[in-house]
Amino acid sequence: MLPIEIFLTMTKSQSKISILKRIYTHHLLSVKDFQALYSNNMTVDMKDVWELYNENLVTTLTKSTTLYFKLTNLGNELVLILKDLDSWIEQNQESGGG
């Protein structure tokens, strides 16, 4: 998948964006932490993380007996683009769209 295709696919999935931003903020996210954070959120599922893995946006890391998810370089780049886009939207809303 080309980076632009990944971006267009990702921007349609708020749950995946939420997961990416969470991993970006915390650098690592264990399976246990993921389940604790999203246990009451019916729109976010563990399958979303594995889809991000299959899209090469997150990778896994095992420390001792704990499985963690972390962003790949492509995942980091996507989050930075999304953060820039969020800032741009916020600035334009504050200035009345102009």
Buried (B, 14 or more C-beta within 10 A) or exposed (E): EEEEEBBEEBBEBEBBBBBBBBBBEBEEBBBEBBEEBBEEEEEBEEEBBEBBBEBEBBBEEEEEEEEBBBBBEBBBBBBEBBEEEEEEEEEEEEEEEE
